[in-house]
Amino acid sequence: MALTGTSVEDYVTELVCGAKEASRRLAHAGTAVKDSALLAMAQGLIDSRDELHRENQRDIEAAKKTGLGKALIDRLLLTDTSIKAMADGLKVIVSLKDPVGEVIEGWKRPNGILIEKVRVPLGVILIIYESRPDVTAEAAALCLKAGNAVILRGGKEAINSNLAIYGVIKKSLEQVGLDPRCIQIVETTDREAVDYLLKAEGYIDV
């Protein structure tokens, strides 16, 4: 999928700048609002099954035309069972303890000052992965729970499926009042986008 009306470099710049800004806000988001977003995502996936199937079928048909092997096509396929598994996986993440703010260790100095090591978000994470649409939801959810903004770049074979899943994610973030830029997906399959992302020092932390 190609971009229209903007260069790849400008697109990536906007992407990473937005993620960085959103990461600062997300770092202070409470557990309740993050969990609410995750539950909204889970329900959204179930409610959007028809659209997910439709977009996934576009990917499957394109994969067959390009001669993609059966094993890879099987990994690409979204069924009612796999969509439910994605939704259930998000609910499991909701049940996990929020790591943000957890005190790892602490000690008191002779002068009475208390020093503590506390877990904090990493910032902006870039995740590049292959053609498994379920990773889009799982990776987004884990990063959100830990208070990290994330930029997702899936395989080109799953672009339509990933964009459909991302639509559910974005809507859910907006629904609970979180900045939707805290989870973004690279909407172009142009390899040049990855090159610019990997050079985005100062914006991407991991």
Disulfide bonds with the S-S distance in Angstrom:
none
